[in-house]
Amino acid sequence: MTIAEQLEAKGYQLGQQDGEQKGYQLGRQDGVKEATRQLAKQLLSDGVARENIKRYTSLSDRYEDRMIKNDYEVKYPLDAVSVEKFSELLGKPETAVRKMIINNKLPVVELTDPEAAAARVGERWVVISEFNRRVLEAYYNHPAEERDAWL
């Protein structure tokens, strides 16, 4: 092996070690960030005040807003779902969702059979996109004590 080849091999080895070290550091930083985000979500679900979560975790306002939006947004590949599916997505009993519909608390669309248009009651589906819009509007436009009382 020539001197040039030896130097090239040594440079390759040093570059590989440096790359591994940087990769390890970046992976560790990502792990710490993810652990912090998980902690913040757990604290939020346990009812810890947002100001305290922010102080303890040092998360940015931007991340907190994103976390809040994701927590309050119901996601499903359809814009509207049956009452049964909505209660499952929301984690509420079906009877509670039906009461919310009766009290006009949820946006619904009534589906009727075109063959039986004269039928009085059709199947009611909850419009998820409108529900999400209303929840976010309530979150951003109402005082915290009023908003948190019913969200």
N, C-alpha and C positions, 0 to 999 in steps of 0.2 A: 504494500500500500504506500503510495507516495505521500509526501508531506501535505500536498494540496488536498488529497483525499482524506487524510487524517483530520485536517482542519475543517473540511466540509462536514465530516461525520460528527466532530465535536460541536460545531455550530448547529447541526441538526438536532443533536442530543440536548443542547442548551435551549434551543427554541422549543423543543417538545416539552421539556420540563417547565419552561416559562408558561407555555400555553396551558398545560395541565393545572399549574398553580392558579392562573387567572380564571380558568374554567371552574375550579373548585371554589374560588372566592365568589364568583358570580352566582354559582349554584347555592352557596351558603346564604348570600344576600337575598336571593329569591325565596329561599326557605324561610328566612326570618320574616320577610314581608308577608308571605302567605300565612305564617303562624299568627302574625299580628292581625291580619284581616279576619282570620277565624276567631281569634279572641274577641275582636270588636263585635263580630256578629253574635257571638255567644253572650257577651255583656249586654248588647242591645236586646236580645231575646229575653234576658233575665231582668230587664227593666231598669238597667243602670242608665242614668241621665246621659244624654249625648255629650254634654260639656265634659263630663268626667271621662267618658270613653275617649274623646279627643285628647284630653290632657294625659291620660295614661298610655295611649298608644301612639301619640304624635302623628296620627293619620291626617292627611290634608282634607280641606273642605270638599275638594273635588271628589276624592274617593268616598267621603262620607255621603255626599249627594248621590253618587252612583250606587253605593251600598243600599241607601234608603230606597231609591227607585227600584232596584232589583228585589228588595224585600217586600214591597207593596204591590208589585206588578205580577199579576197572574199570567202565566204564559201557556199557550196552547196553540196548536197549528190551525185552529178554526177561530173565527171571530165570535161565534156564538155556540153555546153548548147546552145540553139538557140540564135541568135542575139537579139531577142526580150527579152528573159529572162536575158541575160547578161546586156542589157541596163537597165533593171529594177534593177538588183542587184547592178550595178555600179551607178545608179542614174543619168544616162546620157540619152539624147534623142537617139532614135534608129538611127536617121540619123547620129549622131556623131559617133556612134559605127560602122555603115556601112562605113563611111569615114575612120575611123581608120583601118578597114579591107582592104579597097582599097589601102591605103598607107602602107600596111604591118606593121602596128603598133601593131597588135594583133595576137596571135597564133591561127590559125583556122585549122579545118579539114573539108574537103568537103565530104558530104555524098551524094552518088548517089543511085538511084534505081537500084538494080541488074538486074531488068527486062528491064531497059532502059539504059544500060551501054553506049550507043552511045550518050546519051543526053549531051549537052555541059555544062550546069551549074547544079550543085547539090545544096543541102541545105548546107549552111556554119554554123558550130557550133564553138564557141569560147572555147578553151581548158583552163579551169580555173586553173588547177594545174600548167601549164606552165606560165600563166599570173602571178600567185602569185610568182612563182620562179623569174621571171624577175623583178617584182616590188621590191622584197626584195633584189635582187642583185643590182639593181639601188640604193636602199636606202643605203646599206652598202658600196658600192664601188664608189660612186660619191660624189664630194664635195657638201656640203649642198646647196650652192647658185645655183648650176647647177641642182641638184636633185629636190629642192623645186620649181624650175621654171616650171616643167612639171608634177610633181606628184599631 
